[in-house]
Amino acid sequence: MPDLPHVVISCARDLAQVMAVVASLRVDCAVVSPPGTGCFMGVPWWAALTAGCPLPSMLDCGQAAGHAAAALRAGMKHVIVSATPAQQHALASLAQATGGHVLSRRPVALDLPARNACDTLERYLCARNLT
């Protein structure tokens, strides 16, 4: 998944825009929550938002290893957490057991602008898929 373009989504409208552009361009990308969202919106929120989404999705849990562990136990495949080395090791073991992946840093991702999001996203995905 590191070679896929990443797009930050924070609501159902964002996800719908991403899905529409991805379908029209016939390209793939991954969706990422805003920084630390797992801590204040929670695992169930992200699970509900991305339910049925065929794109890879990543929940950013900030420094909260407990939220990252909850996400992995809930079946999420990709979490981002900046934790202590001991916590990272424990999370890596849990991820291996659940078939998930833990990233210690956020990938570079497009933040959708409030205006002209679809146009911006289309340009971003086209540029990323040319390289």
ZIWOHU-V354657 format. One record per residue. N is the residue number from 1. PSI is psi in degrees with one decimal (999 if undefined). OMEGA is omega as a letter, one per 20 degrees, with the letter a starting at -180 (NA if undefined). D_CENTER is the distance of its C-alpha to the mean C-alpha in Angstrom with 2 decimals. Layout:
n-><N N>
psi-><PSI PSI>
omega-><OMEGA OMEGA>
d_center-><D_CENTER D_CENTER>
This chain:
n-><1 2 3 4 5 6 7 8 9 10 11 12 13 14 15 16 17 18 19 20 21 22 23 24 25 26 27 28 29 30 31 32 33 34 35 36 37 38 39 40 41 42 43 44 45 46 47 48 49 50 51 52 53 54 55 56 57 58 59 60 61 62 63 64 65 66 67 68 69 70 71 72 73 74 75 76 77 78 79 80 81 82 83 84 85 86 87 88 89 90 91 92 93 94 95 96 97 98 99 100 101 102 103 104 105 106 107 108 109 110 111 112 113 114 115 116 117 118 119 120 121 122 123 124 125 126 127 128 129 130 131>
psi-><-17.1 -25.5 -8.4 146.5 147.4 142.1 131.2 129.0 146.9 2.2 171.1 -34.2 -43.4 -46.7 -40.9 -40.8 -44.5 -46.0 -40.5 -45.1 -42.5 -43.1 -41.3 -34.1 -15.4 50.4 171.2 157.2 175.7 148.8 142.8 139.8 160.1 160.7 131.0 7.7 -33.0 -26.4 -37.1 -22.0 -31.6 162.2 -46.2 -35.9 -48.9 -40.3 -42.2 -41.3 -40.6 4.0 129.0 -4.1 122.7 -9.5 149.0 141.3 147.3 126.7 123.1 119.8 14.2 -125.0 8.8 91.4 -34.0 -41.0 -38.0 -42.0 -41.9 -39.5 -44.5 -43.5 -27.9 -3.2 4.1 139.4 -22.4 121.9 152.0 128.6 136.7 89.2 174.4 160.9 -40.4 -41.2 -40.6 -41.9 -45.7 -41.5 -37.5 -39.7 -43.0 -41.2 -40.5 -40.1 -30.1 -3.5 20.1 -176.7 143.1 126.3 139.9 -9.9 148.1 141.8 160.1 130.1 150.9 126.7 121.1 130.2 160.3 -32.2 144.7 37.4 -42.6 -41.1 -45.0 -44.4 -42.3 -46.1 -43.0 -48.1 -38.8 -44.2 -41.4 -31.4 -7.8 -24.3 999>
omega-><a a r r a a r r r r a r r a r r r a a a r r a r a r r r r r a r r a r a r a a r r a a r a r r a a r r r a a r a a r r a r r a r r r r r r r r r r r r a a r r r r a r r r r r r r r r r r r r a a a a r r r r r r r r a r r a r r a r a a r r a r r a a r r a a r a NA>
d_center-><10.69 11.55 13.72 11.41 10.84 7.50 7.69 7.05 8.01 10.10 12.44 13.74 15.52 12.58 11.12 14.77 15.29 12.51 13.92 17.40 17.06 15.44 18.29 20.91 20.14 19.50 16.69 13.25 9.93 6.25 4.23 2.41 5.00 8.24 9.86 11.30 10.34 10.65 14.19 15.47 13.86 13.49 12.11 14.23 12.95 9.29 11.06 13.40 11.22 9.39 12.70 14.18 11.37 12.23 9.25 6.95 3.82 2.42 4.93 6.96 10.48 12.56 15.73 15.89 16.29 17.57 14.50 12.50 15.47 15.52 11.99 13.18 16.47 15.06 13.81 10.06 9.66 7.05 7.43 8.19 11.74 14.76 17.51 21.08 22.03 23.41 20.33 18.18 20.85 20.85 17.09 17.45 20.32 18.54 15.65 18.49 20.19 17.38 16.05 12.73 11.53 11.36 10.59 12.97 11.75 8.93 9.00 10.98 9.31 11.37 11.93 13.58 17.18 19.13 21.62 21.48 17.73 18.37 20.78 18.62 15.70 18.39 19.88 16.70 15.88 19.60 20.00 17.17 18.61 22.07 21.48>
